[in-house]
Amino acid sequence: MRRVTKEDNVLSHLSTATDGSVVTGSPIAPNPAEPSSEVLLERILASLDDDKAEDVISITLRGKSEIADYMVVASGRSTRQVSAMAEKLVDRLKAEFGRLSKIEGKDAGDWVLIDTGDVIVHLFRPEVREFYQLEKMWQSSGSSQASS
């Protein structure tokens, strides 16, 4: 998904009149429904809690990586639960914020990656999570919070 830039907002209010001249209007304001990364993180954590995710942690990536502001790692008890949590999360973010998320691995259900832009979500079956130990690569003391 391509984010709307300031230039897009300026250009999007231009239109062409019937005589070929350019007509301008007021610039389009930024989308007030676009949540901050903190609001998005809170909604993701709430969604995972609603769906009974286990061992949910969030890791702050600011200052560590440019890929996102936060990473969330959680487990589901089965491939079916992992896939269902991922699908529900993507649907909720689309419905509530109009946010289209990229999703990988949902069909297999062992490890699902959801890229929401500001927050990267990893959903695992417990055995797969233990094998990869992804959170240990990013976590430093005091940088994560358990939510379940």
TIVO-2410 file (N, C-alpha, C; in nm, 3 decimals):
# residues 148
REC num residu      c1      c2      c3 atome chaine
REC   1      M   0.084  -0.117   0.000     N      A
REC   1      M   0.000   0.000   0.000    CA      A
REC   1      M   0.089   0.124   0.000     C      A
REC   2      R   0.058   0.219  -0.083     N      A
REC   2      R   0.134   0.342  -0.093    CA      A
REC   2      R   0.070   0.447  -0.004     C      A
REC   3      R   0.150   0.512   0.078     N      A
REC   3      R   0.099   0.616   0.165    CA      A
REC   3      R   0.081   0.746   0.088     C      A
REC   4      V  -0.019   0.823   0.125     N      A
REC   4      V  -0.044   0.952   0.063    CA      A
REC   4      V   0.057   1.052   0.119     C      A
REC   5      T   0.122   1.124   0.029     N      A
REC   5      T   0.222   1.221   0.071    CA      A
REC   5      T   0.165   1.361   0.067     C      A
REC   6      K   0.240   1.455   0.119     N      A
REC   6      K   0.199   1.595   0.117    CA      A
REC   6      K   0.179   1.643  -0.026     C      A
REC   7      E   0.267   1.598  -0.116     N      A
REC   7      E   0.254   1.636  -0.256    CA      A
REC   7      E   0.125   1.583  -0.316     C      A
REC   8      D   0.087   1.461  -0.278     N      A
REC   8      D  -0.039   1.405  -0.326    CA      A
REC   8      D  -0.156   1.491  -0.282     C      A
REC   9      N  -0.153   1.536  -0.157     N      A
REC   9      N  -0.261   1.619  -0.106    CA      A
REC   9      N  -0.271   1.750  -0.181     C      A
REC  10      V  -0.158   1.808  -0.216     N      A
REC  10      V  -0.159   1.935  -0.288    CA      A
REC  10      V  -0.210   1.914  -0.430     C      A
REC  11      L  -0.162   1.808  -0.496     N      A
REC  11      L  -0.200   1.783  -0.634    CA      A
REC  11      L  -0.342   1.730  -0.647     C      A
REC  12      S  -0.391   1.660  -0.547     N      A
REC  12      S  -0.521   1.597  -0.561    CA      A
REC  12      S  -0.636   1.696  -0.561     C      A
REC  13      H  -0.612   1.820  -0.521     N      A
REC  13      H  -0.721   1.917  -0.522    CA      A
REC  13      H  -0.727   1.996  -0.652     C      A
REC  14      L  -0.639   1.965  -0.747     N      A
REC  14      L  -0.640   2.030  -0.877    CA      A
REC  14      L  -0.732   1.955  -0.972     C      A
REC  15      S  -0.805   2.027  -1.052     N      A
REC  15      S  -0.887   1.963  -1.155    CA      A
REC  15      S  -0.883   2.049  -1.280     C      A
REC  16      T  -0.927   1.994  -1.390     N      A
REC  16      T  -0.926   2.067  -1.516    CA      A
REC  16      T  -1.067   2.111  -1.550     C      A
REC  17      A  -1.081   2.240  -1.581     N      A
REC  17      A  -1.211   2.294  -1.621    CA      A
REC  17      A  -1.238   2.253  -1.766     C      A
REC  18      T  -1.361   2.275  -1.811     N      A
REC  18      T  -1.398   2.236  -1.947    CA      A
REC  18      T  -1.318   2.310  -2.054     C      A
REC  19      D  -1.267   2.430  -2.021     N      A
REC  19      D  -1.188   2.504  -2.119    CA      A
REC  19      D  -1.041   2.466  -2.116     C      A
REC  20      G  -1.004   2.367  -2.033     N      A
REC  20      G  -0.865   2.322  -2.026    CA      A
REC  20      G  -0.782   2.392  -1.920     C      A
REC  21      S  -0.836   2.495  -1.854     N      A
REC  21      S  -0.760   2.563  -1.750    CA      A
REC  21      S  -0.764   2.480  -1.622     C      A
REC  22      V  -0.667   2.502  -1.537     N      A
REC  22      V  -0.658   2.429  -1.411    CA      A
REC  22      V  -0.735   2.505  -1.304     C      A
REC  23      V  -0.821   2.434  -1.236     N      A
REC  23      V  -0.901   2.491  -1.128    CA      A
REC  23      V  -0.847   2.436  -0.998     C      A
REC  24      T  -0.827   2.524  -0.901     N      A
REC  24      T  -0.777   2.476  -0.772    CA      A
REC  24      T  -0.884   2.487  -0.667     C      A
REC  25      G  -0.873   2.403  -0.569     N      A
REC  25      G  -0.962   2.405  -0.454    CA      A
REC  25      G  -0.876   2.402  -0.330     C      A
REC  26      S  -0.937   2.382  -0.216     N      A
REC  26      S  -0.858   2.376  -0.094    CA      A
REC  26      S  -0.787   2.242  -0.086     C      A
REC  27      P  -0.666   2.239  -0.030     N      A
REC  27      P  -0.594   2.111  -0.017    CA      A
REC  27      P  -0.672   2.013   0.070     C      A
REC  28      I  -0.655   1.887   0.041     N      A
REC  28      I  -0.719   1.783   0.119    CA      A
REC  28      I  -0.642   1.766   0.250     C      A
REC  29      A  -0.714   1.768   0.359     N      A
REC  29      A  -0.651   1.753   0.491    CA      A
REC  29      A  -0.605   1.609   0.508     C      A
REC  30      P  -0.501   1.587   0.589     N      A
REC  30      P  -0.459   1.450   0.618    CA      A
REC  30      P  -0.575   1.372   0.678     C      A
REC  31      N  -0.575   1.243   0.657     N      A
REC  31      N  -0.681   1.157   0.705    CA      A
REC  31      N  -0.678   1.151   0.858     C      A
REC  32      P  -0.780   1.209   0.925     N      A
REC  32      P  -0.781   1.207   1.071    CA      A
REC  32      P  -0.802   1.067   1.126     C      A
REC  33      A  -0.852   0.975   1.043     N      A
REC  33      A  -0.874   0.838   1.089    CA      A
REC  33      A  -0.745   0.757   1.092     C      A
REC  34      E  -0.637   0.811   1.034     N      A
REC  34      E  -0.509   0.741   1.034    CA      A
REC  34      E  -0.456   0.738   1.177     C      A
REC  35      P  -0.451   0.621   1.238     N      A
REC  35      P  -0.411   0.613   1.378    CA      A
REC  35      P  -0.260   0.630   1.396     C      A
REC  36      S  -0.223   0.678   1.513     N      A
REC  36      S  -0.081   0.681   1.547    CA      A
REC  36      S  -0.036   0.537   1.567     C      A
REC  37      S   0.094   0.516   1.565     N      A
REC  37      S   0.143   0.379   1.584    CA      A
REC  37      S   0.106   0.326   1.723     C      A
REC  38      E   0.096   0.414   1.821     N      A
REC  38      E   0.057   0.371   1.956    CA      A
REC  38      E  -0.088   0.325   1.960     C      A
REC  39      V  -0.177   0.399   1.892     N      A
REC  39      V  -0.319   0.360   1.886    CA      A
REC  39      V  -0.332   0.229   1.811     C      A
REC  40      L  -0.260   0.215   1.703     N      A
REC  40      L  -0.261   0.091   1.626    CA      A
REC  40      L  -0.212  -0.026   1.710     C      A
REC  41      L  -0.104  -0.005   1.784     N      A
REC  41      L  -0.050  -0.109   1.872    CA      A
REC  41      L  -0.155  -0.151   1.975     C      A
REC  42      E  -0.220  -0.053   2.038     N      A
REC  42      E  -0.322  -0.085   2.139    CA      A
REC  42      E  -0.435  -0.168   2.079     C      A
REC  43      R  -0.478  -0.134   1.958     N      A
REC  43      R  -0.587  -0.208   1.894    CA      A
REC  43      R  -0.543  -0.350   1.857     C      A
REC  44      I  -0.420  -0.364   1.813     N      A
REC  44      I  -0.367  -0.496   1.780    CA      A
REC  44      I  -0.362  -0.583   1.905     C      A
REC  45      L  -0.311  -0.528   2.014     N      A
REC  45      L  -0.303  -0.603   2.139    CA      A
REC  45      L  -0.443  -0.641   2.189     C      A
REC  46      A  -0.539  -0.551   2.175     N      A
REC  46      A  -0.676  -0.581   2.217    CA      A
REC  46      A  -0.737  -0.691   2.131     C      A
REC  47      S  -0.712  -0.687   2.001     N      A
REC  47      S  -0.763  -0.790   1.910    CA      A
REC  47      S  -0.706  -0.926   1.946     C      A
REC  48      L  -0.576  -0.931   1.972     N      A
REC  48      L  -0.513  -1.058   2.008    CA      A
REC  48      L  -0.566  -1.109   2.141     C      A
REC  49      D  -0.591  -1.019   2.235     N      A
REC  49      D  -0.648  -1.057   2.363    CA      A
REC  49      D  -0.789  -1.113   2.345     C      A
REC  50      D  -0.869  -1.047   2.260     N      A
REC  50      D  -1.004  -1.095   2.232    CA      A
REC  50      D  -1.003  -1.236   2.174     C      A
REC  51      D  -0.901  -1.267   2.096     N      A
REC  51      D  -0.891  -1.396   2.029    CA      A
REC  51      D  -0.810  -1.499   2.108     C      A
REC  52      K  -0.782  -1.468   2.233     N      A
REC  52      K  -0.715  -1.560   2.325    CA      A
REC  52      K  -0.573  -1.597   2.284     C      A
REC  53      A  -0.500  -1.500   2.228     N      A
REC  53      A  -0.358  -1.522   2.199    CA      A
REC  53      A  -0.284  -1.542   2.330     C      A
REC  54      E  -0.176  -1.616   2.324     N      A
REC  54      E  -0.097  -1.647   2.443    CA      A
REC  54      E   0.041  -1.585   2.433     C      A
REC  55      D   0.100  -1.556   2.548     N      A
REC  55      D   0.236  -1.503   2.557    CA      A
REC  55      D   0.260  -1.385   2.462     C      A
REC  56      V   0.171  -1.288   2.469     N      A
REC  56      V   0.179  -1.171   2.381    CA      A
REC  56      V   0.281  -1.073   2.436     C      A
REC  57      I   0.374  -1.032   2.352     N      A
REC  57      I   0.469  -0.928   2.391    CA      A
REC  57      I   0.477  -0.824   2.280     C      A
REC  58      S   0.507  -0.702   2.320     N      A
REC  58      S   0.533  -0.598   2.221    CA      A
REC  58      S   0.675  -0.548   2.244     C      A
REC  59      I   0.741  -0.516   2.136     N      A
REC  59      I   0.880  -0.471   2.140    CA      A
REC  59      I   0.888  -0.339   2.066     C      A
REC  60      T   0.947  -0.240   2.130     N      A
REC  60      T   0.967  -0.111   2.065    CA      A
REC  60      T   1.087  -0.121   1.970     C      A
REC  61      L   1.063  -0.085   1.845     N      A
REC  61      L   1.169  -0.090   1.745    CA      A
REC  61      L   1.227   0.047   1.713     C      A
REC  62      R   1.164   0.153   1.763     N      A
REC  62      R   1.216   0.288   1.738    CA      A
REC  62      R   1.359   0.297   1.785     C      A
REC  63      G   1.444   0.348   1.698     N      A
REC  63      G   1.585   0.360   1.730    CA      A
REC  63      G   1.665   0.233   1.704     C      A
REC  64      K   1.595   0.122   1.680     N      A
REC  64      K   1.662  -0.004   1.650    CA      A
REC  64      K   1.651  -0.040   1.503     C      A
REC  65      S   1.538  -0.001   1.442     N      A
REC  65      S   1.512  -0.040   1.304    CA      A
REC  65      S   1.418   0.062   1.239     C      A
REC  66      E   1.430   0.072   1.108     N      A
REC  66      E   1.343   0.160   1.031    CA      A
REC  66      E   1.218   0.087   0.980     C      A
REC  67      I   1.209  -0.044   1.000     N      A
REC  67      I   1.099  -0.120   0.941    CA      A
REC  67      I   0.964  -0.089   1.004     C      A
REC  68      A   0.961  -0.056   1.132     N      A
REC  68      A   0.835  -0.029   1.201    CA      A
REC  68      A   0.866   0.035   1.336     C      A
REC  69      D   0.762   0.085   1.401     N      A
REC  69      D   0.778   0.141   1.535    CA      A
REC  69      D   0.770   0.033   1.643     C      A
REC  70      Y   0.689  -0.070   1.616     N      A
REC  70      Y   0.669  -0.177   1.714    CA      A
REC  70      Y   0.664  -0.312   1.645     C      A
REC  71      M   0.696  -0.415   1.723     N      A
REC  71      M   0.680  -0.553   1.682    CA      A
REC  71      M   0.599  -0.622   1.791     C      A
REC  72      V   0.504  -0.704   1.749     N      A
REC  72      V   0.424  -0.783   1.842    CA      A
REC  72      V   0.448  -0.929   1.808     C      A
REC  73      V   0.472  -1.009   1.913     N      A
REC  73      V   0.492  -1.152   1.896    CA      A
REC  73      V   0.390  -1.221   1.988     C      A
REC  74      A   0.318  -1.318   1.933     N      A
REC  74      A   0.217  -1.389   2.011    CA      A
REC  74      A   0.206  -1.533   1.962     C      A
REC  75      S   0.144  -1.615   2.045     N      A
REC  75      S   0.124  -1.756   2.010    CA      A
REC  75      S  -0.023  -1.791   2.009     C      A
REC  76      G  -0.054  -1.889   1.925     N      A
REC  76      G  -0.186  -1.952   1.924    CA      A
REC  76      G  -0.166  -2.099   1.951     C      A
REC  77      R  -0.269  -2.167   1.998     N      A
REC  77      R  -0.255  -2.307   2.037    CA      A
REC  77      R  -0.250  -2.403   1.919     C      A
REC  78      S  -0.299  -2.360   1.803     N      A
REC  78      S  -0.305  -2.449   1.687    CA      A
REC  78      S  -0.290  -2.368   1.559     C      A
REC  79      T  -0.268  -2.437   1.448     N      A
REC  79      T  -0.259  -2.367   1.319    CA      A
REC  79      T  -0.391  -2.298   1.288     C      A
REC  80      R  -0.500  -2.360   1.324     N      A
REC  80      R  -0.632  -2.300   1.299    CA      A
REC  80      R  -0.649  -2.170   1.377     C      A
REC  81      Q  -0.609  -2.169   1.505     N      A
REC  81      Q  -0.622  -2.048   1.585    CA      A
REC  81      Q  -0.530  -1.938   1.534     C      A
REC  82      V  -0.407  -1.973   1.499     N      A
REC  82      V  -0.311  -1.874   1.447    CA      A
REC  82      V  -0.366  -1.809   1.321     C      A
REC  83      S  -0.416  -1.890   1.229     N      A
REC  83      S  -0.472  -1.836   1.104    CA      A
REC  83      S  -0.595  -1.750   1.130     C      A
REC  84      A  -0.681  -1.795   1.220     N      A
REC  84      A  -0.803  -1.719   1.251    CA      A
REC  84      A  -0.770  -1.586   1.317     C      A
REC  85      M  -0.675  -1.586   1.411     N      A
REC  85      M  -0.635  -1.460   1.476    CA      A
REC  85      M  -0.582  -1.362   1.373     C      A
REC  86      A  -0.501  -1.412   1.281     N      A
REC  86      A  -0.443  -1.325   1.178    CA      A
REC  86      A  -0.552  -1.266   1.090     C      A
REC  87      E  -0.643  -1.349   1.045     N      A
REC  87      E  -0.751  -1.303   0.957    CA      A
REC  87      E  -0.840  -1.201   1.028     C      A
REC  88      K  -0.876  -1.228   1.152     N      A
REC  88      K  -0.959  -1.134   1.228    CA      A
REC  88      K  -0.888  -1.002   1.251     C      A
REC  89      L  -0.759  -1.008   1.281     N      A
REC  89      L  -0.683  -0.885   1.304    CA      A
REC  89      L  -0.680  -0.799   1.178     C      A
REC  90      V  -0.651  -0.860   1.065     N      A
REC  90      V  -0.646  -0.785   0.938    CA      A
REC  90      V  -0.784  -0.725   0.908     C      A
REC  91      D  -0.890  -0.803   0.928     N      A
REC  91      D  -1.026  -0.754   0.904    CA      A
REC  91      D  -1.061  -0.638   0.997     C      A
REC  92      R  -1.024  -0.649   1.124     N      A
REC  92      R  -1.055  -0.542   1.220    CA      A
REC  92      R  -0.981  -0.413   1.186     C      A
REC  93      L  -0.855  -0.424   1.149     N      A
REC  93      L  -0.778  -0.304   1.115    CA      A
REC  93      L  -0.833  -0.237   0.989     C      A
REC  94      K  -0.879  -0.319   0.896     N      A
REC  94      K  -0.938  -0.263   0.774    CA      A
REC  94      K  -1.071  -0.193   0.806     C      A
REC  95      A  -1.155  -0.258   0.887     N      A
REC  95      A  -1.286  -0.203   0.921    CA      A
REC  95      A  -1.275  -0.077   1.007     C      A
REC  96      E  -1.185  -0.078   1.105     N      A
REC  96      E  -1.178   0.033   1.200    CA      A
REC  96      E  -1.093   0.150   1.152     C      A
REC  97      F  -0.987   0.121   1.078     N      A
REC  97      F  -0.894   0.227   1.039    CA      A
REC  97      F  -0.876   0.240   0.887     C      A
REC  98      G  -0.939   0.151   0.811     N      A
REC  98      G  -0.917   0.152   0.667    CA      A
REC  98      G  -0.775   0.111   0.630     C      A
REC  99      R  -0.710   0.042   0.722     N      A
REC  99      R  -0.570   0.004   0.705    CA      A
REC  99      R  -0.562  -0.131   0.636     C      A
REC 100      L  -0.499  -0.135   0.519     N      A
REC 100      L  -0.475  -0.261   0.449    CA      A
REC 100      L  -0.342  -0.316   0.495     C      A
REC 101      S  -0.342  -0.438   0.540     N      A
REC 101      S  -0.222  -0.501   0.593    CA      A
REC 101      S  -0.178  -0.613   0.501     C      A
REC 102      K  -0.048  -0.630   0.492     N      A
REC 102      K   0.007  -0.743   0.416    CA      A
REC 102      K   0.017  -0.861   0.511     C      A
REC 103      I  -0.017  -0.979   0.460     N      A
REC 103      I  -0.017  -1.098   0.545    CA      A
REC 103      I   0.052  -1.212   0.470     C      A
REC 104      E   0.137  -1.284   0.542     N      A
REC 104      E   0.211  -1.398   0.485    CA      A
REC 104      E   0.199  -1.516   0.580     C      A
REC 105      G   0.181  -1.635   0.525     N      A
REC 105      G   0.183  -1.757   0.605    CA      A
REC 105      G   0.051  -1.800   0.664     C      A
REC 106      K  -0.057  -1.728   0.631     N      A
REC 106      K  -0.187  -1.760   0.692    CA      A
REC 106      K  -0.236  -1.899   0.655     C      A
REC 107      D  -0.211  -1.943   0.533     N      A
REC 107      D  -0.259  -2.074   0.489    CA      A
REC 107      D  -0.194  -2.188   0.567     C      A
REC 108      A  -0.065  -2.176   0.596     N      A
REC 108      A   0.005  -2.281   0.672    CA      A
REC 108      A  -0.029  -2.272   0.820     C      A
REC 109      G  -0.031  -2.149   0.875     N      A
REC 109      G  -0.071  -2.130   1.013    CA      A
REC 109      G   0.035  -2.160   1.118     C      A
REC 110      D   0.158  -2.190   1.077     N      A
REC 110      D   0.265  -2.213   1.174    CA      A
REC 110      D   0.325  -2.081   1.221     C      A
REC 111      W   0.347  -1.991   1.127     N      A
REC 111      W   0.405  -1.860   1.155    CA      A
REC 111      W   0.340  -1.763   1.056     C      A
REC 112      V   0.263  -1.671   1.108     N      A
REC 112      V   0.196  -1.572   1.024    CA      A
REC 112      V   0.257  -1.436   1.052     C      A
REC 113      L   0.295  -1.367   0.945     N      A
REC 113      L   0.350  -1.232   0.953    CA      A
REC 113      L   0.246  -1.135   0.900     C      A
REC 114      I   0.216  -1.033   0.980     N      A
REC 114      I   0.122  -0.929   0.939    CA      A
REC 114      I   0.196  -0.796   0.946     C      A
REC 115      D   0.205  -0.730   0.832     N      A
REC 115      D   0.272  -0.600   0.823    CA      A
REC 115      D   0.165  -0.493   0.813     C      A
REC 116      T   0.147  -0.417   0.921     N      A
REC 116      T   0.047  -0.309   0.922    CA      A
REC 116      T   0.111  -0.175   0.889     C      A
REC 117      G   0.239  -0.174   0.862     N      A
REC 117      G   0.311  -0.050   0.835    CA      A
REC 117      G   0.388  -0.006   0.958     C      A
REC 118      D   0.317   0.038   1.061     N      A
REC 118      D   0.381   0.088   1.183    CA      A
REC 118      D   0.408  -0.022   1.286     C      A
REC 119      V   0.335  -0.132   1.273     N      A
REC 119      V   0.349  -0.244   1.367    CA      A
REC 119      V   0.360  -0.373   1.286     C      A
REC 120      I   0.462  -0.451   1.317     N      A
REC 120      I   0.481  -0.583   1.256    CA      A
REC 120      I   0.433  -0.686   1.357     C      A
REC 121      V   0.346  -0.776   1.314     N      A
REC 121      V   0.289  -0.877   1.404    CA      A
REC 121      V   0.333  -1.015   1.358     C      A
REC 122      H   0.386  -1.094   1.452     N      A
REC 122      H   0.424  -1.233   1.426    CA      A
REC 122      H   0.337  -1.321   1.515     C      A
REC 123      L   0.264  -1.412   1.451     N      A
REC 123      L   0.181  -1.508   1.524    CA      A
REC 123      L   0.237  -1.647   1.498     C      A
REC 124      F   0.261  -1.721   1.604     N      A
REC 124      F   0.325  -1.852   1.595    CA      A
REC 124      F   0.244  -1.960   1.665     C      A
REC 125      R   0.266  -2.084   1.621     N      A
REC 125      R   0.235  -2.197   1.708    CA      A
REC 125      R   0.349  -2.202   1.809     C      A
REC 126      P   0.324  -2.246   1.932     N      A
REC 126      P   0.428  -2.242   2.036    CA      A
REC 126      P   0.559  -2.310   1.999     C      A
REC 127      E   0.552  -2.426   1.932     N      A
REC 127      E   0.674  -2.500   1.898    CA      A
REC 127      E   0.759  -2.421   1.797     C      A
REC 128      V   0.692  -2.357   1.703     N      A
REC 128      V   0.763  -2.280   1.601    CA      A
REC 128      V   0.825  -2.154   1.664     C      A
REC 129      R   0.751  -2.092   1.753     N      A
REC 129      R   0.802  -1.973   1.822    CA      A
REC 129      R   0.926  -2.007   1.904     C      A
REC 130      E   0.922  -2.119   1.974     N      A
REC 130      E   1.035  -2.162   2.055    CA      A
REC 130      E   1.157  -2.191   1.967     C      A
REC 131      F   1.135  -2.250   1.851     N      A
REC 131      F   1.244  -2.282   1.760    CA      A
REC 131      F   1.315  -2.155   1.710     C      A
REC 132      Y   1.237  -2.057   1.665     N      A
REC 132      Y   1.297  -1.937   1.606    CA      A
REC 132      Y   1.340  -1.832   1.709     C      A
REC 133      Q   1.272  -1.825   1.822     N      A
REC 133      Q   1.304  -1.730   1.928    CA      A
REC 133      Q   1.326  -1.588   1.873     C      A
REC 134      L   1.235  -1.546   1.789     N      A
REC 134      L   1.243  -1.418   1.720    CA      A
REC 134      L   1.254  -1.299   1.814     C      A
REC 135      E   1.175  -1.301   1.919     N      A
REC 135      E   1.174  -1.185   2.010    CA      A
REC 135      E   1.309  -1.164   2.078     C      A
REC 136      K   1.387  -1.269   2.097     N      A
REC 136      K   1.517  -1.255   2.163    CA      A
REC 136      K   1.615  -1.176   2.077     C      A
REC 137      M   1.594  -1.176   1.945     N      A
REC 137      M   1.682  -1.098   1.856    CA      A
REC 137      M   1.661  -0.948   1.874     C      A
REC 138      W   1.537  -0.907   1.907     N      A
REC 138      W   1.502  -0.766   1.912    CA      A
REC 138      W   1.488  -0.710   2.053     C      A
REC 139      Q   1.469  -0.798   2.146     N      A
REC 139      Q   1.436  -0.755   2.282    CA      A
REC 139      Q   1.562  -0.717   2.359     C      A
REC 140      S   1.552  -0.605   2.427     N      A
REC 140      S   1.656  -0.568   2.525    CA      A
REC 140      S   1.584  -0.546   2.657     C      A
REC 141      S   1.655  -0.546   2.765     N      A
REC 141      S   1.590  -0.535   2.896    CA      A
REC 141      S   1.505  -0.409   2.902     C      A
REC 142      G   1.379  -0.428   2.943     N      A
REC 142      G   1.288  -0.317   2.959    CA      A
REC 142      G   1.223  -0.269   2.831     C      A
REC 143      S   1.244  -0.336   2.717     N      A
REC 143      S   1.188  -0.286   2.592    CA      A
REC 143      S   1.058  -0.355   2.553     C      A
REC 144      S   1.016  -0.452   2.629     N      A
REC 144      S   0.892  -0.520   2.591    CA      A
REC 144      S   0.793  -0.515   2.704     C      A
REC 145      Q   0.670  -0.544   2.669     N      A
REC 145      Q   0.568  -0.551   2.771    CA      A
REC 145      Q   0.483  -0.673   2.746     C      A
REC 146      A   0.460  -0.751   2.847     N      A
REC 146      A   0.373  -0.866   2.833    CA      A
REC 146      A   0.230  -0.817   2.850     C      A
REC 147      S   0.140  -0.873   2.772     N      A
REC 147      S   0.002  -0.830   2.786    CA      A
REC 147      S  -0.092  -0.946   2.811     C      A
REC 148      S  -0.040  -1.064   2.822     N      A
REC 148      S  -0.126  -1.175   2.864    CA      A
REC 148      S  -0.046  -1.275   2.942     C      A
***
